[in-house]
Amino acid sequence: MLKIDLHTHTLESKKEGKTRNVSKDKYYKVLTENGVRLAAITNHNVFDLVQYNEFCDYANDEITKGGRLLAILPGVEIDIKCTETEDEGHIVLVTSNRNKDIFNEMVLKWTKDSSSEDKIDINIVLNYTRKIQMFYIGHFLKEHQNLTLKTMKYIESKVENKHCVFYEPSNLKKLGILTNHNYRGIIGSDVKDWDKYPAGKLPLLRIPIDSFEQLYLFSKKDQPLIDTLLNKKRKVSLDLKIKNDKKKIIGEDKAVLYEDLNVIFGNKGTGKSKYLEAIDEALKNQGLATKYYDTSTAEDELKSKLKTEQVKREYSKLVLIATDININIIDQWSELDPVLLGKYIEHYTTREANKNRDFLTANFMKDPIKIKNTHYKNEMEICTTIQSFIDYLSKLEEDKFPTNKIEYIKNIIELQSHNMKLFKDRLLEYYSSKLTFDYVKIIKDQTEKKTNQIALPGSPRLYSFWENRKELFNEFAKIHNLLISNSFQKEPVMLGNLSDKTNLYLREVHSPFSDSKTKDDGFSMTLSNLKILKKVWYNLEKNLFNNTTIKNAVVELKDSIKDTKFSSLNDLIGVKREFYTEEHFTYEPSSGEAKMILLQEKLGEKSDAYLLDEPDRSLGNVYVNSVILPKLLELSNQNKIVVIVTHSANLAVRALPFCSILKDYDNKIYKTYIGSPFLNNMINIIDDKETKDWKHESIEILEGGKDAFLERGDTYDVRD
């Protein structure tokens, strides 16, 4: 963003202190590093042509080497007196580099017979300067050496072009007051110490001006120049579809937007918000990313950040558990009856007398054989499917087949015959094995009865019994470990600054369930269901090694899991979000603060375009001037499209937008006019023959009318 400084000192010319002395290289370095592209050397009552030429030559050499641009203008700050208004003070004169020699002669004539303490009559100055183009910048609303409003008006009456007379207040606040009341204001650094250059007091110029001639034409709102400068910025033309709240198209319009600051203003009921919504849709249709801020929904949008329904719960953040709970293990678990040790003793005691039974067991009942019927059932399903397909084919017409119909069906029947044979073989195998197994089992049992022998006990043995119980214990341990874990807090997110410069943060805490938790702690399940589950879990914990009661405890757990729809350890984690300040106090932002924070967030996110519906509402001028306006100008300097709907002159006028869009509602017809603060002419975007005056419309709509505007002028004492 361009800065201009038309009030710099390079010499100690009035016993002002040696810190005003500066070398040519430091002068260039300080100004360019602070973003100044146009500057004027304005020492008190002195214009040193030799020094001026040296400074210009040095700057030009640096630019040739690839350095930053800096144009330096000749000027002077002189002590004047005005007999007509009985006033005296300081005025800064600045002219073009082309006039440096003539200007040098003028200053020498004014000061030839005067000491540094003498005041020069303003009429002498005006008589000489009429010959060349000149800016007259009078001290105004400053701490000392001010010129009165009468004197400034007197100067305006004596110069050919009033646009060349500027009022120089002491700070940006006073500059804003002057600008809002249509006074041409400007501020220079008036630097007193080059180690403490006051770059922050300089206003930003919205249009890239880098010469006296451009600034001179711009100050009188020269149409060709402004068009040229504006066209240096890329612009987009949009065809808009205006929609109502139900998203139905109710009209069409157009928009022209610059990759810079664009302001939409107008009276209530002129369709500004719908126009902005249509711009948002049109930009997205062109593939541009947008950020949309609506002050009417800002508070609700900020509060929505506290919602946790969609927040991902992660049990691994709270406790070191490799896998989630396996509900199937619990659901399918059943107790095993372990074989008693006495059964093994009985078996081995009678082992020698049981060799025949052992032979049967070793050869026919090893492990014992478990015959499955899946094979023959699969073959049966295949046969049924093929038969259905054959029936379907027999009904099709001849021309539907890729080959001969009869031959095709014949091949299918052969396939069916093959599968039927497999089906029969599988079925015989199954029933043969089953009959053999049942027969051997009968012989085995009869052998035991006849010989009074005890067979080798099968499963489950003690190890299998323990493994089965351990499987249930492991699942329960995951729940237990999670419930006794500590809370986990994610890295806080800084949302923005409150008006008192305090930062506001968003904190997110993940906590395991406990009886002390409330609904505000953000669990996905109801607290009543969680309490039921916890009670059942602890009951199972007490009965985990009780052979008498464990079965009932497991049944109770299965029923509770089914009834409560518990499915994951994450169901046991609550997520709570809250706002807090950097002092770690929980904080609930007011309505205005919510808008403040959300607006900062929108402006801080990366996007191609930023669309803001009344961003200044409820925020106050101080905050808008110190925080919002600089951010908007920063984005526009990055060639972002910034579009603002506003009722405030603070943004619509003081920000000097590249494009001003006036929305009007006349005779039941919505109209759109486009122009800029640099020109008074605003053109109907549909009918270019219809125009409005930007200055008049701004005063009427943004200032409340001319009478209210002038009353404020009286209040601030900036009127005749």
Buried (B, 14 or more C-beta within 10 A) or exposed (E): BBBBBBBBBBBBBBEBEEBBBBEBEBBBBBBBEBBBBBBBBBBBBBBBBEBBBBBBEBBBEBBEEEBBBBBBBBBBBBBBBBEEBEBBBBBBBBBBBBBBEBBBEBBEEBBEEEEEEEBBBBBEBBEBBEEEBBBBBBBBBBEEBBBBBBBBBBBBEBBEBBBBBBBBBBEBEBBBBBBBBBBBBBBBBBBEEBEEBBBEBBBBBBBBBBBBBBBBBBBEBBEEBBEEBBEEBEBBEBEBBBBEEEEEEEBEBBBBBBBBBBBBBBBEEBBBBBBBBBBBBBBBEEEBEBBBBBBEBBBEBBEEBBEBEEBEBBBEBBBEBEEBBEBEEBEEBEEBEBBEEEEBEBBEEBBEEBEBBBEBBEEBBEEEEEBEEEBBBEBBEBBEEBBEBBEEBEEEEEEEBEEEBEEEBEEBEEBBEEBBEBBEEBBEEBEEEEEBBEEBBEBBEEBBEEBEBBBBBEEBBEEEBBEBBEEBBEBBBBBBBBBEBEEBEBEBEEBBBBBEEEBBBBBBBBBBBBEEBEEEBBBBBEBEBBBBBBEBBBBBBEBBEEEEEBEEBBEBBBEBBEEBEBEEBBBBBBBBBBBBBEEEEEBEBEEBBBBBBBBBBBBEEEBBBBBBBBBBBBBEBEBBBEBBBEBBBBBBBEEBBBBBBBBBBBBBBBBBBBBBBBBBBEEEEBBBBBBBBBBBBBBBBEEEEEBBEBBEBBBBBBBBEEEEBBBBBEEBEBEE
